[in-house]
């Protein structure tokens, strides 16, 4: 089976869930070692050394263009006509248009319904004309790709249910294949240097990520934290733009006890998760939600919102959940974790690591290849 994989997140400079997903899938395919699979990767710019480390040996890599519209509308379909694959798989919620005429079976990973459904926290968010165009383009292509694909892979049962309802597609069109971890193991030395009163989260201007809830809790509910003082906040910033916006938000809330962690490598992130003691995840909606899983695997305790699909992915034993609309609830969850007795904390960490250990790259690859084979069988 010859498969073309849209691997542009592997080469694109923007960190995030798409890149983590493609990295995990490629690592899993390497571990799987499927001899009957010929893989061709389409990327949008040259791969750096970090990206190349995830490419399986013997795999063909085709470099297209960083111009997304040029690649989607012209270069990607032309390359498919040249390569004549049995199947094309999209990884970024959509497939480029025009592929139905290629003769290949089509499958696509749609991570969540965020791009095709309006939520209350998204109404009224100011956007530039360019952002509005991009959002409409992605929404249109996502809907069209879901109709054209023989299988829609998604990363949780909650995401599958919401996508089926939003897209008006039968549930048997969806294959639930959980995402996977690729973060390196934490350094033992770093893990021994746990601070007493610190929390960490991922900075994001996206209203879905709900970081403002945490900032409100630190400002308005300080007396709920241990000692009546807001803990030190470490904010992981995936870009300088994110760092600038995070600093502006922190200043607008009058917060001063924080650190912005810029240009954090995967190893540094794993080390920071390991020293904990608490990772906070206030997100309003996720298809999967990788960062809290990464934090649990590295040895941090987790305070997470109870929004979909967090209980499904994180389980019931390790995290403490809170209402994503309640700053007081968030503060109380963090306080419980910071005040926890050492034995109870160790048990929670063990439970978190066991939960995270389920999400392996090999299982991601096995489930995805099974979806590909199912799509091929239907084509026959």
KENU-256074 format. One record per residue (C-alpha): residue in three letters; x, y, z; residue number from 1. Coordinates in Angstrom, 1 decimal. Example, Ala and Ser with C-alpha at 12.3 -4.5 7.8 and 13.67 -1.06 7.14 Angstrom:
BEGIN
+-----+--------+--------+--------+-----+
| res |      x |      y |      z |   n |
+-----+--------+--------+--------+-----+
| ALA |   12.3 |   -4.5 |    7.8 |   1 |
| SER |   13.7 |   -1.1 |    7.1 |   2 |
+-----+--------+--------+--------+-----+
//
This chain:
BEGIN
+-----+--------+--------+--------+-----+
| res |      x |      y |      z |   n |
+-----+--------+--------+--------+-----+
| UNK |    0.0 |    0.0 |    0.0 |   1 |
| UNK |    1.5 |    3.3 |   -1.1 |   2 |
| UNK |    0.4 |    6.1 |    1.2 |   3 |
| UNK |    0.9 |    9.9 |    0.8 |   4 |
| UNK |    0.9 |   11.6 |    4.2 |   5 |
| UNK |    0.4 |   15.3 |    4.6 |   6 |
| UNK |    3.4 |   15.9 |    6.9 |   7 |
| UNK |    3.6 |   19.7 |    6.7 |   8 |
| UNK |    3.3 |   20.1 |   10.5 |   9 |
| UNK |    6.7 |   18.3 |   10.7 |  10 |
| UNK |    8.4 |   21.0 |    8.8 |  11 |
| UNK |    6.3 |   24.0 |    9.7 |  12 |
| UNK |    8.0 |   26.2 |   12.4 |  13 |
| UNK |    4.8 |   26.5 |   14.5 |  14 |
| UNK |    4.8 |   24.2 |   17.5 |  15 |
| UNK |    1.6 |   22.7 |   18.6 |  16 |
| UNK |   -0.8 |   19.7 |   18.4 |  17 |
| UNK |   -0.5 |   19.1 |   14.7 |  18 |
| UNK |    3.3 |   18.8 |   14.9 |  19 |
| UNK |    3.1 |   16.5 |   17.9 |  20 |
| UNK |    0.6 |   14.3 |   16.2 |  21 |
| UNK |    2.6 |   13.9 |   13.0 |  22 |
| UNK |    5.8 |   13.2 |   15.0 |  23 |
| UNK |    4.1 |   10.5 |   17.1 |  24 |
| UNK |    2.5 |    8.9 |   14.0 |  25 |
| UNK |    5.8 |    8.7 |   12.2 |  26 |
| UNK |    7.6 |    7.3 |   15.3 |  27 |
| UNK |    4.9 |    4.7 |   15.6 |  28 |
| UNK |    5.1 |    3.7 |   12.0 |  29 |
| UNK |    8.9 |    3.2 |   12.5 |  30 |
| UNK |    8.2 |    1.0 |   15.5 |  31 |
| UNK |    5.5 |   -0.9 |   13.6 |  32 |
| UNK |    7.8 |   -1.6 |   10.7 |  33 |
| UNK |    5.0 |   -2.4 |    8.3 |  34 |
| UNK |    6.8 |   -4.0 |    5.4 |  35 |
| UNK |    3.8 |   -3.7 |    3.1 |  36 |
| UNK |    3.6 |    0.1 |    3.6 |  37 |
| UNK |    5.3 |    2.5 |    1.2 |  38 |
| UNK |    5.2 |    6.0 |    2.8 |  39 |
| UNK |    5.6 |    9.3 |    1.0 |  40 |
| UNK |    5.7 |   12.5 |    3.1 |  41 |
| UNK |    4.7 |   15.9 |    1.7 |  42 |
| UNK |    6.3 |   18.8 |    3.7 |  43 |
| UNK |    6.3 |   22.5 |    3.1 |  44 |
| UNK |    9.9 |   23.4 |    3.7 |  45 |
| UNK |   13.3 |   21.7 |    4.4 |  46 |
| UNK |   13.3 |   19.5 |    7.5 |  47 |
| UNK |   15.7 |   20.5 |   10.3 |  48 |
| UNK |   17.6 |   17.9 |   12.2 |  49 |
| UNK |   14.9 |   17.6 |   14.9 |  50 |
| UNK |   12.3 |   16.8 |   12.3 |  51 |
| UNK |   14.5 |   14.4 |   10.4 |  52 |
| UNK |   14.8 |   12.3 |   13.5 |  53 |
| UNK |   11.2 |   11.3 |   13.2 |  54 |
| UNK |   11.3 |   10.3 |    9.5 |  55 |
| UNK |   11.4 |    6.5 |    9.1 |  56 |
| UNK |   14.3 |    5.1 |    7.1 |  57 |
| UNK |   13.7 |    4.7 |    3.4 |  58 |
| UNK |   10.7 |    7.1 |    3.3 |  59 |
| UNK |   10.4 |    9.5 |    0.4 |  60 |
| UNK |   10.1 |   13.2 |    1.4 |  61 |
| UNK |    8.7 |   15.7 |   -1.1 |  62 |
| UNK |    9.2 |   19.4 |   -0.4 |  63 |
| UNK |    6.4 |   21.5 |   -1.7 |  64 |
| UNK |    6.0 |   25.2 |   -0.7 |  65 |
| UNK |    5.4 |   27.2 |    2.6 |  66 |
| UNK |    2.6 |   29.0 |    0.7 |  67 |
| UNK |   -0.4 |   27.1 |    1.9 |  68 |
| UNK |   -2.8 |   28.0 |   -0.8 |  69 |
| UNK |   -0.3 |   27.4 |   -3.6 |  70 |
| UNK |    0.4 |   23.9 |   -2.1 |  71 |
| UNK |   -3.2 |   23.1 |   -1.4 |  72 |
| UNK |   -4.6 |   24.2 |   -4.8 |  73 |
| UNK |   -1.8 |   23.3 |   -7.1 |  74 |
| UNK |    1.3 |   21.6 |   -5.8 |  75 |
| UNK |   -0.2 |   18.9 |   -3.6 |  76 |
| UNK |   -2.7 |   17.6 |   -6.2 |  77 |
| UNK |    0.0 |   17.6 |   -8.9 |  78 |
| UNK |    2.4 |   15.6 |   -6.6 |  79 |
| UNK |   -0.4 |   13.1 |   -5.9 |  80 |
| UNK |   -1.0 |   12.7 |   -9.7 |  81 |
| UNK |    2.8 |   12.1 |  -10.1 |  82 |
| UNK |    3.1 |    9.6 |   -7.2 |  83 |
| UNK |   -0.1 |    7.7 |   -7.8 |  84 |
| UNK |   -0.7 |    6.5 |   -4.2 |  85 |
| UNK |   -3.3 |    4.0 |   -3.1 |  86 |
| UNK |   -4.3 |    6.3 |   -0.3 |  87 |
| UNK |   -3.8 |   10.0 |    0.8 |  88 |
| UNK |   -4.1 |   10.9 |    4.5 |  89 |
| UNK |   -4.6 |   14.4 |    5.8 |  90 |
| UNK |   -3.3 |   15.3 |    9.3 |  91 |
| UNK |   -4.4 |   19.0 |    9.7 |  92 |
| UNK |   -8.2 |   18.6 |    9.8 |  93 |
| UNK |   -8.6 |   18.6 |    6.0 |  94 |
| UNK |   -7.3 |   17.4 |    2.7 |  95 |
| UNK |   -6.4 |   19.7 |   -0.2 |  96 |
| UNK |   -9.3 |   20.0 |   -2.7 |  97 |
| UNK |   -9.4 |   18.0 |   -5.9 |  98 |
| UNK |   -8.0 |   14.8 |   -4.6 |  99 |
| UNK |  -11.2 |   12.8 |   -5.2 | 100 |
| UNK |  -10.3 |   12.7 |   -8.9 | 101 |
| UNK |   -6.9 |   11.1 |   -8.2 | 102 |
| UNK |   -8.2 |    7.6 |   -7.8 | 103 |
| UNK |   -6.7 |    7.3 |   -4.3 | 104 |
| UNK |   -8.7 |    6.4 |   -1.2 | 105 |
| UNK |   -8.9 |    9.4 |    1.1 | 106 |
| UNK |   -8.7 |    9.5 |    4.9 | 107 |
| UNK |   -8.2 |   12.4 |    7.2 | 108 |
| UNK |   -7.5 |   13.1 |   10.8 | 109 |
| UNK |   -9.9 |   15.7 |   12.3 | 110 |
| UNK |   -8.8 |   16.5 |   15.8 | 111 |
| UNK |  -11.9 |   18.3 |   17.0 | 112 |
| UNK |  -14.9 |   20.4 |   15.9 | 113 |
| UNK |  -13.5 |   23.7 |   16.9 | 114 |
| UNK |  -12.9 |   24.9 |   13.3 | 115 |
| UNK |  -16.4 |   24.0 |   12.1 | 116 |
| UNK |  -18.6 |   24.8 |   15.1 | 117 |
| UNK |  -19.1 |   28.1 |   17.0 | 118 |
| UNK |  -18.9 |   28.0 |   20.8 | 119 |
| UNK |  -20.0 |   30.7 |   23.2 | 120 |
| UNK |  -16.4 |   31.7 |   24.2 | 121 |
| UNK |  -15.5 |   32.2 |   20.5 | 122 |
| UNK |  -18.3 |   34.7 |   19.8 | 123 |
| UNK |  -17.2 |   38.2 |   19.4 | 124 |
| UNK |  -13.4 |   37.4 |   19.4 | 125 |
| UNK |  -11.8 |   40.2 |   17.2 | 126 |
| UNK |  -10.1 |   38.8 |   14.1 | 127 |
| UNK |   -8.3 |   40.4 |   11.2 | 128 |
| UNK |   -9.6 |   40.0 |    7.7 | 129 |
| UNK |   -6.8 |   37.5 |    7.0 | 130 |
| UNK |   -7.7 |   35.4 |   10.1 | 131 |
| UNK |  -11.4 |   35.4 |    9.1 | 132 |
| UNK |  -10.4 |   34.2 |    5.6 | 133 |
| UNK |   -8.2 |   31.4 |    7.0 | 134 |
| UNK |  -10.9 |   30.3 |    9.4 | 135 |
| UNK |  -13.6 |   30.1 |    6.7 | 136 |
| UNK |  -11.2 |   28.3 |    4.3 | 137 |
| UNK |  -10.3 |   25.7 |    6.9 | 138 |
| UNK |  -13.9 |   25.2 |    7.9 | 139 |
| UNK |  -15.0 |   24.7 |    4.3 | 140 |
| UNK |  -12.1 |   22.3 |    3.6 | 141 |
| UNK |  -12.7 |   20.4 |    6.8 | 142 |
| UNK |  -16.4 |   19.8 |    5.9 | 143 |
| UNK |  -15.6 |   18.9 |    2.3 | 144 |
| UNK |  -12.8 |   16.5 |    3.4 | 145 |
| UNK |  -15.0 |   14.7 |    5.9 | 146 |
| UNK |  -17.6 |   14.1 |    3.2 | 147 |
| UNK |  -14.9 |   12.8 |    0.7 | 148 |
| UNK |  -13.0 |   10.7 |    3.2 | 149 |
| UNK |  -13.7 |    7.0 |    3.5 | 150 |
| UNK |  -12.5 |    7.1 |    7.1 | 151 |
| UNK |  -12.3 |   10.1 |    9.5 | 152 |
| UNK |   -9.7 |    9.4 |   12.2 | 153 |
| UNK |  -10.1 |   11.4 |   15.4 | 154 |
| UNK |   -8.3 |   11.4 |   18.7 | 155 |
| UNK |  -11.0 |   10.6 |   21.3 | 156 |
| UNK |  -14.6 |    9.2 |   21.6 | 157 |
| UNK |  -15.8 |   12.6 |   22.7 | 158 |
| UNK |  -14.4 |   14.2 |   19.6 | 159 |
| UNK |  -15.9 |   11.5 |   17.4 | 160 |
| UNK |  -19.3 |   12.0 |   18.9 | 161 |
| UNK |  -19.2 |   15.8 |   18.5 | 162 |
| UNK |  -17.8 |   15.6 |   14.9 | 163 |
| UNK |  -20.5 |   13.1 |   13.9 | 164 |
| UNK |  -23.2 |   15.4 |   15.2 | 165 |
| UNK |  -21.7 |   18.5 |   13.7 | 166 |
| UNK |  -21.0 |   17.0 |   10.3 | 167 |
| UNK |  -24.1 |   14.9 |   10.2 | 168 |
| UNK |  -22.1 |   11.8 |    9.4 | 169 |
| UNK |  -22.7 |    8.2 |   10.6 | 170 |
| UNK |  -20.6 |    7.1 |   13.6 | 171 |
| UNK |  -19.1 |    4.2 |   11.6 | 172 |
| UNK |  -17.3 |    6.7 |    9.4 | 173 |
| UNK |  -15.1 |    7.6 |   12.4 | 174 |
| UNK |  -12.1 |    5.7 |   13.7 | 175 |
| UNK |  -11.1 |    6.7 |   17.3 | 176 |
| UNK |   -7.3 |    6.5 |   17.5 | 177 |
| UNK |   -5.9 |    8.2 |   20.6 | 178 |
| UNK |   -2.9 |   10.6 |   20.2 | 179 |
| UNK |    0.5 |    9.7 |   21.6 | 180 |
| UNK |    3.5 |   10.9 |   23.6 | 181 |
| UNK |    6.8 |   11.8 |   22.1 | 182 |
| UNK |    8.3 |   13.8 |   24.9 | 183 |
| UNK |   11.7 |   12.6 |   26.1 | 184 |
| UNK |   12.1 |   11.2 |   29.6 | 185 |
| UNK |   12.9 |   13.9 |   32.2 | 186 |
| UNK |   16.4 |   14.3 |   33.6 | 187 |
| UNK |   16.6 |   12.7 |   37.1 | 188 |
| UNK |   18.6 |   15.6 |   38.4 | 189 |
| UNK |   15.9 |   18.1 |   37.4 | 190 |
| UNK |   13.2 |   15.9 |   39.0 | 191 |
| UNK |   14.9 |   16.1 |   42.4 | 192 |
| UNK |   14.7 |   19.9 |   42.5 | 193 |
| UNK |   10.9 |   20.3 |   43.0 | 194 |
| UNK |    9.9 |   23.8 |   44.2 | 195 |
| UNK |    7.4 |   24.0 |   47.1 | 196 |
| UNK |    4.9 |   26.5 |   45.6 | 197 |
| UNK |    4.9 |   26.7 |   41.8 | 198 |
| UNK |    2.5 |   25.9 |   39.0 | 199 |
| UNK |    3.0 |   25.7 |   35.2 | 200 |
| UNK |    0.8 |   26.0 |   32.2 | 201 |
| UNK |    1.0 |   26.6 |   28.4 | 202 |
| UNK |    0.5 |   30.2 |   27.3 | 203 |
| UNK |   -2.0 |   30.7 |   24.5 | 204 |
| UNK |   -4.1 |   33.7 |   23.3 | 205 |
| UNK |   -6.7 |   31.2 |   22.0 | 206 |
| UNK |   -9.9 |   31.8 |   24.1 | 207 |
| UNK |  -10.5 |   28.0 |   24.0 | 208 |
| UNK |   -7.4 |   27.5 |   26.1 | 209 |
| UNK |   -8.9 |   29.7 |   28.8 | 210 |
| UNK |   -5.6 |   30.9 |   30.3 | 211 |
| UNK |   -7.5 |   34.0 |   31.5 | 212 |
| UNK |   -9.3 |   31.8 |   34.1 | 213 |
| UNK |   -5.9 |   31.0 |   35.7 | 214 |
| UNK |   -4.9 |   34.6 |   35.7 | 215 |
| UNK |   -8.2 |   35.6 |   37.3 | 216 |
| UNK |   -7.7 |   32.9 |   40.0 | 217 |
| UNK |   -4.2 |   34.2 |   40.8 | 218 |
| UNK |   -5.4 |   37.8 |   41.1 | 219 |
| UNK |   -8.9 |   37.3 |   42.7 | 220 |
| UNK |   -8.6 |   34.1 |   44.7 | 221 |
| UNK |   -5.1 |   34.4 |   46.2 | 222 |
| UNK |   -6.4 |   33.7 |   49.7 | 223 |
| UNK |   -7.5 |   30.2 |   48.5 | 224 |
| UNK |   -3.9 |   29.1 |   47.8 | 225 |
| UNK |   -1.6 |   27.8 |   50.5 | 226 |
| UNK |   -0.5 |   30.5 |   52.8 | 227 |
| UNK |   -3.0 |   32.9 |   51.2 | 228 |
| UNK |   -0.5 |   33.7 |   48.5 | 229 |
| UNK |   -0.7 |   33.1 |   44.8 | 230 |
| UNK |    2.0 |   30.6 |   43.7 | 231 |
| UNK |    4.8 |   31.2 |   41.2 | 232 |
| UNK |    3.5 |   30.8 |   37.7 | 233 |
| UNK |    5.6 |   29.4 |   34.9 | 234 |
| UNK |    4.2 |   30.1 |   31.4 | 235 |
| UNK |    5.6 |   28.0 |   28.5 | 236 |
| UNK |    5.6 |   30.3 |   25.4 | 237 |
| UNK |    5.8 |   28.5 |   22.1 | 238 |
| UNK |    6.7 |   31.7 |   20.2 | 239 |
| UNK |    7.8 |   35.3 |   20.8 | 240 |
| UNK |    4.4 |   36.5 |   19.7 | 241 |
| UNK |    2.8 |   34.2 |   22.3 | 242 |
| UNK |    5.3 |   35.5 |   24.9 | 243 |
| UNK |    4.5 |   39.2 |   24.2 | 244 |
| UNK |    0.7 |   38.6 |   24.4 | 245 |
| UNK |    1.2 |   36.6 |   27.6 | 246 |
| UNK |    3.2 |   39.4 |   29.2 | 247 |
| UNK |    0.6 |   41.9 |   28.3 | 248 |
| UNK |   -2.2 |   39.7 |   29.8 | 249 |
| UNK |   -0.1 |   39.3 |   33.0 | 250 |
| UNK |    0.4 |   43.0 |   33.3 | 251 |
| UNK |   -3.3 |   43.7 |   32.7 | 252 |
| UNK |   -4.1 |   41.5 |   35.6 | 253 |
| UNK |   -1.4 |   43.1 |   37.8 | 254 |
| UNK |    0.5 |   39.9 |   38.3 | 255 |
| UNK |    4.2 |   40.0 |   39.1 | 256 |
| UNK |    5.1 |   36.5 |   40.4 | 257 |
| UNK |    5.7 |   34.7 |   37.1 | 258 |
| UNK |    8.3 |   33.5 |   34.6 | 259 |
| UNK |    8.0 |   33.3 |   30.9 | 260 |
| UNK |    9.7 |   30.2 |   29.5 | 261 |
| UNK |   10.8 |   30.9 |   26.0 | 262 |
| UNK |   12.2 |   28.6 |   23.3 | 263 |
| UNK |   11.7 |   25.6 |   25.5 | 264 |
| UNK |   13.1 |   22.4 |   24.0 | 265 |
| UNK |   11.3 |   19.1 |   24.4 | 266 |
| UNK |   13.9 |   18.0 |   26.9 | 267 |
| UNK |   13.6 |   21.2 |   28.9 | 268 |
| UNK |    9.8 |   20.9 |   28.9 | 269 |
| UNK |    9.9 |   17.4 |   30.2 | 270 |
| UNK |   12.4 |   18.5 |   32.9 | 271 |
| UNK |   10.1 |   21.4 |   33.9 | 272 |
| UNK |    7.1 |   19.1 |   34.1 | 273 |
| UNK |    9.0 |   16.7 |   36.2 | 274 |
| UNK |    9.8 |   19.3 |   38.9 | 275 |
| UNK |    6.1 |   20.2 |   39.1 | 276 |
| UNK |    4.6 |   20.3 |   41.5 | 277 |
| UNK |    1.3 |   21.2 |   39.6 | 278 |
| UNK |    0.4 |   21.6 |   36.0 | 279 |
| UNK |   -2.8 |   23.6 |   35.3 | 280 |
| UNK |   -4.9 |   22.9 |   32.3 | 281 |
| UNK |   -8.0 |   25.2 |   32.2 | 282 |
| UNK |   -9.0 |   24.5 |   28.6 | 283 |
| UNK |  -12.7 |   24.7 |   27.6 | 284 |
| UNK |  -12.5 |   22.1 |   24.9 | 285 |
| UNK |  -10.0 |   19.6 |   23.5 | 286 |
| UNK |  -10.1 |   16.8 |   21.0 | 287 |
| UNK |   -7.4 |   15.1 |   23.1 | 288 |
| UNK |   -5.4 |   17.5 |   25.2 | 289 |
| UNK |   -1.7 |   16.4 |   25.0 | 290 |
| UNK |    0.0 |   18.7 |   27.5 | 291 |
| UNK |   -1.6 |   17.4 |   30.7 | 292 |
| UNK |   -0.8 |   13.8 |   29.6 | 293 |
| UNK |    2.8 |   14.9 |   29.0 | 294 |
| UNK |    2.9 |   16.5 |   32.4 | 295 |
| UNK |    1.5 |   13.4 |   34.2 | 296 |
| UNK |    4.0 |   11.2 |   32.3 | 297 |
| UNK |    6.9 |   13.3 |   33.4 | 298 |
| UNK |    5.8 |   13.2 |   37.1 | 299 |
| UNK |    3.7 |   16.3 |   37.7 | 300 |
| UNK |    0.3 |   16.4 |   39.3 | 301 |
| UNK |   -2.5 |   17.9 |   37.2 | 302 |
| UNK |   -5.4 |   20.3 |   37.9 | 303 |
| UNK |   -7.6 |   20.2 |   34.8 | 304 |
| UNK |  -10.9 |   21.5 |   33.7 | 305 |
| UNK |  -13.7 |   19.0 |   33.5 | 306 |
| UNK |  -14.6 |   20.1 |   30.0 | 307 |
| UNK |  -14.8 |   17.6 |   27.2 | 308 |
| UNK |  -12.8 |   15.4 |   26.7 | 309 |
| UNK |  -10.6 |   15.6 |   29.8 | 310 |
| UNK |  -12.0 |   12.9 |   32.0 | 311 |
| UNK |  -12.0 |   10.5 |   29.1 | 312 |
| UNK |   -8.3 |   11.1 |   28.3 | 313 |
| UNK |   -6.9 |   11.9 |   31.7 | 314 |
| UNK |   -8.9 |    9.3 |   33.7 | 315 |
| UNK |  -10.4 |    9.7 |   37.2 | 316 |
| UNK |   -7.5 |    8.8 |   39.5 | 317 |
| UNK |   -4.7 |   11.2 |   38.8 | 318 |
| UNK |   -6.1 |   14.7 |   38.1 | 319 |
| UNK |   -8.2 |   17.0 |   40.2 | 320 |
| UNK |  -10.9 |   18.6 |   38.0 | 321 |
| UNK |  -12.6 |   22.0 |   38.2 | 322 |
| UNK |  -15.3 |   23.9 |   36.4 | 323 |
| UNK |  -13.7 |   25.9 |   33.5 | 324 |
| UNK |  -15.9 |   28.9 |   34.4 | 325 |
| UNK |  -14.8 |   29.0 |   38.1 | 326 |
| UNK |  -11.6 |   30.8 |   39.2 | 327 |
| UNK |  -12.4 |   29.7 |   42.8 | 328 |
| UNK |  -12.7 |   26.1 |   41.7 | 329 |
| UNK |   -9.4 |   26.2 |   39.9 | 330 |
| UNK |   -7.7 |   27.8 |   43.0 | 331 |
| UNK |   -9.2 |   25.1 |   45.3 | 332 |
| UNK |   -7.9 |   22.3 |   43.0 | 333 |
| UNK |   -4.4 |   23.7 |   42.9 | 334 |
| UNK |   -4.4 |   24.2 |   46.7 | 335 |
| UNK |   -5.4 |   20.6 |   47.3 | 336 |
| UNK |   -2.5 |   19.4 |   45.1 | 337 |
| UNK |    0.0 |   21.7 |   46.7 | 338 |
| UNK |   -1.1 |   20.7 |   50.2 | 339 |
| UNK |   -1.3 |   17.0 |   49.5 | 340 |
| UNK |    0.6 |   14.7 |   51.8 | 341 |
| UNK |    3.8 |   13.1 |   50.3 | 342 |
| UNK |    2.4 |    9.6 |   50.2 | 343 |
| UNK |   -0.9 |   10.7 |   48.5 | 344 |
| UNK |    1.1 |   12.8 |   46.1 | 345 |
| UNK |    3.3 |    9.8 |   45.1 | 346 |
| UNK |    0.2 |    7.7 |   44.6 | 347 |
| UNK |   -1.3 |   10.3 |   42.4 | 348 |
| UNK |    1.9 |   10.6 |   40.3 | 349 |
| UNK |    2.0 |    6.8 |   39.9 | 350 |
| UNK |   -1.6 |    6.8 |   38.7 | 351 |
| UNK |   -0.9 |    9.7 |   36.3 | 352 |
| UNK |    2.1 |    7.9 |   34.8 | 353 |
| UNK |    0.1 |    4.7 |   34.3 | 354 |
| UNK |   -2.7 |    6.6 |   32.6 | 355 |
| UNK |   -0.2 |    8.4 |   30.3 | 356 |
| UNK |    1.6 |    5.2 |   29.4 | 357 |
| UNK |   -1.4 |    4.0 |   27.4 | 358 |
| UNK |   -0.8 |    6.6 |   24.8 | 359 |
| UNK |    2.0 |    5.1 |   22.8 | 360 |
| UNK |    3.2 |    5.9 |   19.3 | 361 |
| UNK |    2.9 |    2.3 |   18.3 | 362 |
| UNK |   -0.8 |    2.2 |   19.2 | 363 |
| UNK |   -1.4 |    5.4 |   17.3 | 364 |
| UNK |    0.3 |    3.9 |   14.2 | 365 |
| UNK |   -1.6 |    0.5 |   14.5 | 366 |
| UNK |   -5.0 |    2.3 |   14.7 | 367 |
| UNK |   -4.2 |    4.6 |   11.8 | 368 |
| UNK |   -3.0 |    1.8 |    9.6 | 369 |
| UNK |   -6.1 |   -0.2 |   10.4 | 370 |
| UNK |   -8.2 |    2.8 |    9.3 | 371 |
| UNK |   -6.2 |    3.0 |    6.1 | 372 |
| UNK |   -6.7 |   -0.7 |    5.4 | 373 |
| UNK |  -10.4 |   -0.4 |    6.1 | 374 |
| UNK |  -10.7 |    2.5 |    3.7 | 375 |
| UNK |   -8.9 |    0.5 |    1.0 | 376 |
| UNK |  -11.2 |   -2.5 |    1.5 | 377 |
| UNK |  -14.2 |   -0.3 |    1.0 | 378 |
| UNK |  -12.7 |    1.1 |   -2.2 | 379 |
| UNK |  -12.5 |   -2.5 |   -3.6 | 380 |
+-----+--------+--------+--------+-----+
//
